[in-house]
C-alpha cells in the first residue's frame, strides 16, 4: 500500500519534470546545426580583441614596447590553481594600447570630466627606464594614479618580468613558462630587491 501510494505521487512528478526538459529525442536538423555553429563562431569572434592602433590622444604618441618585454607571460598566486596569461605585443599589453607622453605640460586628472571623455578607453602610457642593469617599463592607464612596473630579470635561472608597485617594491613575477608560474605561486617575491 505504501509503495503504491509513493508511485502515485512520484510518477506524475517525474513526467512533469521530463516534459520541462529542453532536450529532444530527435536528432538536430541541418539548419539547426548550422545555426548553432554560426552562433558559436559569432560569439568566438566577439571575444577576439582588436586593438585600435589609429586612436589619437592629445599630447601622446603610439609607441613600441622593447623586445625584452614582448611575448606570452604567465603568473599565478597562492589562491589560484592555474596560471593567468598576459600577452605583450609591439603596441599592446593585454587589451591596452600603449602610448608615450610627448607633451609634458599635459597633466592627467581622473577627476576631470573633460579628461575622462578625452582619455577614456583603458589605454596606457609607458615610460622605459634603466635601473642598475635592469630595464623598467612603467605602465599606467591614462586616468589612474598608480603605475605598475615590469622589471626584466632572472629568477632561479629563468627569465622573468618582476611586477612592482609605483615605488619599485616587487610583489610578483611573470614567467614565459606556465608551469614555472604555478611552481612559484607561493614564493614571497617581496624578498627580491629591485
The 8 nearest C-alpha neighbors of each residue, nearest first, counted from 0:
[[1, 3, 2, 4, 5, 6, 7, 8],
 [0, 2, 4, 3, 5, 6, 7, 8],
 [3, 1, 5, 4, 0, 6, 7, 8],
 [2, 4, 0, 6, 5, 1, 7, 8],
 [3, 5, 1, 7, 2, 6, 0, 8],
 [6, 4, 2, 8, 7, 3, 9, 1],
 [5, 7, 9, 3, 8, 4, 10, 2],
 [6, 8, 4, 5, 9, 10, 3, 11],
 [7, 9, 5, 6, 10, 11, 4, 12],
 [10, 8, 6, 12, 11, 7, 5, 13],
 [9, 11, 13, 12, 6, 7, 8, 14],
 [12, 10, 14, 13, 9, 15, 8, 7],
 [11, 13, 9, 15, 10, 14, 16, 8],
 [14, 12, 10, 16, 15, 11, 9, 17],
 [15, 13, 11, 17, 16, 12, 18, 10],
 [14, 16, 18, 12, 13, 17, 11, 19],
 [17, 15, 13, 19, 18, 14, 12, 20],
 [16, 18, 14, 20, 19, 15, 13, 12],
 [17, 19, 15, 16, 20, 14, 21, 13],
 [20, 18, 16, 17, 21, 15, 14, 22],
 [19, 21, 17, 22, 18, 16, 23, 15],
 [22, 20, 19, 23, 18, 17, 24, 16],
 [23, 21, 20, 24, 19, 25, 17, 18],
 [22, 24, 25, 21, 26, 20, 27, 18],
 [23, 25, 26, 22, 27, 21, 20, 17],
 [24, 26, 23, 27, 28, 22, 21, 31],
 [27, 25, 28, 24, 23, 29, 31, 32],
 [28, 26, 31, 32, 25, 29, 30, 23],
 [27, 29, 31, 30, 32, 26, 33, 25],
 [28, 30, 32, 31, 33, 27, 34, 26],
 [31, 29, 33, 28, 32, 34, 27, 35],
 [30, 32, 34, 28, 29, 33, 27, 35],
 [33, 31, 35, 29, 34, 30, 36, 28],
 [34, 32, 30, 36, 35, 31, 37, 29],
 [33, 35, 31, 37, 32, 36, 30, 38],
 [34, 36, 32, 38, 33, 37, 31, 39],
 [37, 35, 39, 33, 38, 34, 40, 32],
 [38, 36, 40, 34, 39, 35, 33, 41],
 [37, 39, 41, 35, 36, 40, 34, 42],
 [38, 40, 36, 42, 37, 41, 43, 35],
 [39, 41, 37, 43, 38, 42, 36, 44],
 [42, 40, 38, 44, 43, 39, 37, 45],
 [41, 43, 45, 39, 44, 40, 38, 46],
 [44, 42, 40, 46, 41, 45, 39, 47],
 [45, 43, 41, 47, 46, 42, 40, 48],
 [44, 46, 42, 43, 47, 41, 48, 40],
 [47, 45, 43, 44, 48, 42, 41, 49],
 [48, 46, 44, 45, 49, 43, 42, 50],
 [47, 49, 50, 46, 94, 45, 44, 93],
 [48, 50, 51, 47, 94, 52, 46, 45],
 [51, 49, 52, 48, 96, 94, 95, 91],
 [50, 52, 53, 54, 49, 96, 95, 55],
 [51, 53, 54, 50, 96, 61, 90, 55],
 [54, 52, 51, 55, 61, 50, 56, 96],
 [53, 55, 52, 51, 56, 61, 96, 50],
 [56, 54, 53, 57, 60, 59, 61, 52],
 [55, 57, 59, 58, 118, 54, 60, 117],
 [58, 56, 59, 55, 102, 117, 60, 105],
 [57, 59, 102, 101, 100, 56, 105, 60],
 [60, 58, 100, 101, 56, 99, 57, 98],
 [59, 61, 98, 99, 62, 100, 101, 58],
 [62, 60, 98, 97, 99, 59, 63, 52],
 [61, 63, 98, 99, 60, 97, 90, 64],
 [64, 62, 90, 89, 65, 61, 97, 98],
 [63, 65, 89, 90, 66, 62, 68, 69],
 [66, 64, 67, 68, 63, 69, 89, 127],
 [67, 65, 69, 68, 64, 89, 70, 88],
 [66, 68, 65, 69, 151, 70, 64, 134],
 [69, 67, 66, 65, 70, 87, 64, 151],
 [70, 68, 87, 66, 88, 67, 89, 65],
 [69, 71, 87, 86, 72, 88, 68, 175],
 [70, 72, 86, 85, 175, 87, 84, 73],
 [71, 73, 175, 85, 174, 173, 84, 86],
 [74, 72, 84, 174, 173, 177, 83, 82],
 [75, 73, 173, 180, 82, 83, 172, 174],
 [74, 76, 82, 184, 180, 181, 83, 79],
 [75, 77, 184, 79, 78, 185, 74, 181],
 [78, 76, 185, 184, 79, 75, 80, 186],
 [77, 79, 76, 80, 75, 184, 185, 81],
 [80, 78, 81, 76, 77, 75, 82, 184],
 [79, 81, 78, 82, 181, 75, 77, 76],
 [80, 82, 79, 181, 75, 83, 177, 180],
 [81, 83, 75, 74, 73, 181, 177, 180],
 [84, 82, 73, 74, 75, 85, 81, 177],
 [83, 85, 73, 72, 82, 86, 71, 74],
 [86, 84, 72, 93, 71, 73, 87, 83],
 [87, 85, 71, 93, 70, 92, 72, 88],
 [86, 88, 92, 69, 70, 91, 93, 71],
 [89, 87, 91, 69, 90, 70, 86, 92],
 [88, 90, 64, 63, 91, 69, 87, 65],
 [91, 89, 63, 88, 97, 96, 64, 62],
 [92, 90, 96, 88, 95, 97, 87, 93],
 [93, 91, 87, 95, 94, 86, 88, 96],
 [92, 94, 86, 95, 85, 91, 87, 88],
 [95, 93, 92, 91, 96, 48, 50, 122],
 [94, 96, 122, 92, 91, 93, 121, 123],
 [95, 97, 91, 122, 90, 123, 92, 50],
 [98, 96, 123, 124, 90, 91, 62, 122],
 [99, 97, 61, 124, 62, 60, 59, 125],
 [100, 98, 124, 60, 59, 125, 62, 101],
 [99, 101, 59, 102, 58, 60, 103, 98],
 [102, 100, 59, 58, 103, 99, 60, 104],
 [101, 103, 58, 104, 100, 105, 59, 57],
 [104, 102, 105, 101, 100, 58, 106, 59],
 [103, 105, 102, 106, 58, 101, 100, 107],
 [106, 104, 103, 102, 107, 58, 100, 57],
 [107, 105, 104, 108, 103, 102, 114, 58],
 [106, 108, 105, 142, 109, 114, 141, 111],
 [107, 109, 110, 111, 142, 106, 114, 115],
 [108, 110, 142, 111, 143, 115, 107, 114],
 [111, 109, 108, 112, 115, 114, 142, 107],
 [112, 110, 114, 108, 113, 109, 115, 107],
 [111, 113, 115, 114, 110, 116, 109, 108],
 [112, 114, 116, 115, 111, 117, 118, 110],
 [115, 113, 117, 111, 116, 112, 118, 108],
 [114, 116, 112, 113, 119, 118, 117, 111],
 [117, 115, 114, 113, 119, 118, 112, 111],
 [116, 118, 114, 115, 119, 113, 56, 57],
 [119, 117, 115, 114, 116, 141, 120, 56],
 [120, 118, 115, 116, 117, 121, 142, 122],
 [119, 121, 122, 118, 95, 141, 116, 117],
 [120, 122, 140, 95, 119, 123, 141, 94],
 [121, 123, 95, 96, 140, 120, 97, 141],
 [124, 122, 140, 97, 139, 141, 95, 96],
 [123, 125, 98, 99, 97, 139, 138, 140],
 [126, 124, 138, 137, 99, 98, 97, 136],
 [125, 127, 137, 136, 128, 99, 138, 124],
 [126, 128, 136, 135, 137, 125, 134, 129],
 [127, 129, 135, 134, 136, 126, 130, 137],
 [128, 130, 134, 133, 135, 131, 132, 127],
 [131, 129, 133, 132, 134, 128, 135, 193],
 [130, 132, 133, 129, 134, 193, 135, 128],
 [133, 131, 130, 129, 134, 151, 152, 135],
 [134, 132, 130, 131, 129, 151, 135, 150],
 [133, 135, 129, 151, 150, 128, 130, 136],
 [134, 136, 150, 128, 149, 127, 129, 137],
 [135, 137, 127, 149, 148, 126, 138, 128],
 [138, 136, 148, 126, 125, 147, 146, 135],
 [139, 137, 125, 147, 146, 124, 148, 136],
 [140, 138, 146, 123, 124, 141, 145, 147],
 [139, 141, 123, 143, 142, 122, 121, 124],
 [142, 140, 123, 143, 139, 118, 124, 122],
 [141, 143, 109, 140, 108, 107, 144, 118],
 [142, 144, 140, 145, 141, 109, 139, 146],
 [143, 145, 142, 146, 139, 109, 140, 141],
 [146, 144, 143, 165, 139, 147, 164, 140],
 [147, 145, 139, 165, 138, 137, 148, 164],
 [146, 148, 164, 138, 137, 163, 165, 139],
 [147, 149, 137, 163, 136, 162, 138, 164],
 [148, 150, 162, 136, 161, 135, 160, 163],
 [151, 149, 135, 161, 160, 134, 148, 152],
 [152, 150, 160, 134, 133, 159, 161, 149],
 [151, 153, 159, 158, 160, 150, 154, 161],
 [152, 154, 158, 157, 159, 156, 155, 151],
 [153, 155, 157, 156, 158, 159, 152, 172],
 [156, 154, 157, 153, 158, 159, 152, 183],
 [157, 155, 154, 153, 158, 159, 152, 174],
 [156, 158, 154, 153, 155, 159, 174, 152],
 [159, 157, 153, 152, 154, 156, 174, 160],
 [160, 158, 174, 152, 173, 153, 151, 161],
 [159, 161, 151, 173, 150, 172, 149, 152],
 [160, 162, 172, 150, 149, 171, 173, 159],
 [163, 161, 149, 171, 172, 169, 148, 170],
 [162, 164, 169, 148, 168, 167, 170, 147],
 [163, 165, 147, 167, 166, 168, 148, 146],
 [166, 164, 146, 167, 147, 145, 148, 163],
 [165, 167, 164, 168, 163, 146, 148, 169],
 [166, 168, 163, 164, 165, 169, 193, 148],
 [169, 167, 163, 164, 166, 170, 189, 193],
 [170, 168, 163, 189, 162, 171, 167, 188],
 [169, 171, 189, 188, 163, 162, 168, 172],
 [172, 170, 162, 188, 161, 169, 173, 163],
 [173, 171, 161, 162, 160, 74, 159, 174],
 [172, 174, 74, 160, 73, 159, 72, 161],
 [175, 173, 159, 73, 72, 176, 180, 74],
 [174, 176, 72, 73, 71, 177, 159, 173],
 [175, 177, 174, 179, 178, 73, 180, 72],
 [176, 178, 180, 73, 179, 82, 181, 175],
 [179, 177, 181, 180, 176, 182, 82, 73],
 [180, 178, 182, 181, 176, 177, 183, 174],
 [179, 181, 74, 177, 178, 183, 182, 75],
 [180, 182, 184, 178, 179, 183, 75, 82],
 [181, 183, 179, 180, 184, 178, 185, 186],
 [182, 184, 186, 185, 180, 181, 179, 75],
 [183, 185, 76, 181, 75, 77, 186, 182],
 [186, 184, 77, 183, 187, 76, 182, 181],
 [185, 187, 183, 184, 188, 171, 77, 182],
 [188, 186, 189, 190, 185, 170, 171, 191],
 [187, 189, 190, 170, 171, 191, 186, 169],
 [188, 190, 170, 169, 191, 187, 168, 192],
 [191, 189, 188, 187, 192, 169, 170, 186],
 [192, 190, 189, 188, 193, 169, 187, 168],
 [191, 193, 190, 169, 168, 189, 167, 188],
 [192, 191, 167, 169, 168, 150, 130, 133]]
